[in-house]
Amino acid sequence: MRGQDWIERAGELFEAAMFGGDTSALDRSDEALDAIEAPLSMARGKVLHVRFLNDREENSRELVLFGRAAELYQRLGATRFSRGASRPR
């Protein structure tokens, strides 16, 4: 999702769940937000890694961020691929 699209999508899914009684919107909301958080966590981990390479001072958040990104990507892959979509090449 680009720009503010994910914010609007999350809002739509919230409203569908909250006011429309669509409980499946909660799972779709989790997936949409995970799809945003995964690359964000990876990017933050990369920035901290470059800082480590520059000043040789470890930051414990680096490993946490990479772990979170891996967890989210794995969850997203399991969700997307279990629905019959082919793996990206």
N, C-alpha and C positions, 0 to 999 in steps of 0.2 A: 504494500500500500504506500502511496506517496503522500507527502505533506500532511495535511490535516485529514486526509481520507480515513485513516485508522481511528481518529478521534470521533469522527462522525459515525463510522461503522460501530464502534464500541457503544456510542450513545443509542444508536438504533437498536442494537441487540439488548441493551439494558432495558429500554422502553418495551421491547417485545416481551421480555421476561417479566418485568415488573407490572406493566399495565395490560399486556395482551395475554398473559398466562402461558406464554410459550417457553416452557422450561428447557427445551432443546437449545434455545438461544443462549443459555448460560454456557453450554459446552462450546458453541460457536464463538462466543465472546472470549473464552479462555484461549481457544486456538488462535484467534485474531491477535490477541494481546501477546501471546507467546511468540508469534511470528514477528512482532516488533521488538520484544525484549531480547530474543536470541541474538540477532546481529548487533544490537546495542551493547549487550554484555560482551560479545566478542570484540567489538571495537574498543570498549573501555579497557579490556584486558590487554589488547595490543598497545594502547597508549601507555599503560603502566609498564609494559615490558620494554618499550623504547626508553622510558625514563630510567628503568633499571640498567639498561645497556649504557646509558649516558653517564649515570652517577654511581652505579653499583650499589645502590641502596634498595634492598628488597621491600616490597609492599605486599603484605599478606592478602590484600584484596585481589591481586592479579590472579592467583590460583582459584580463588572463589569465583571470580568472574568467568574464567575459562570453564570451570566446572559447571556453572549455571548455564552458560551458552551450550555446552555439550548436552546437558540434561534436556534443555528446551528443544534443541535440534533433534535429538533422539525422539522425544515425545511427538514433535511435529511430523517427523518421518514416519513413525509408527502409525500415527493418525491418518496421514495422507495416503500412505502406501497400503494401509489396510482397506481403504475404500476403492481399491482397484486402479489407482493412478500408477503410472509407471515411474520408476526412479529417474531423477534427472541425470543427464550425462555430462 
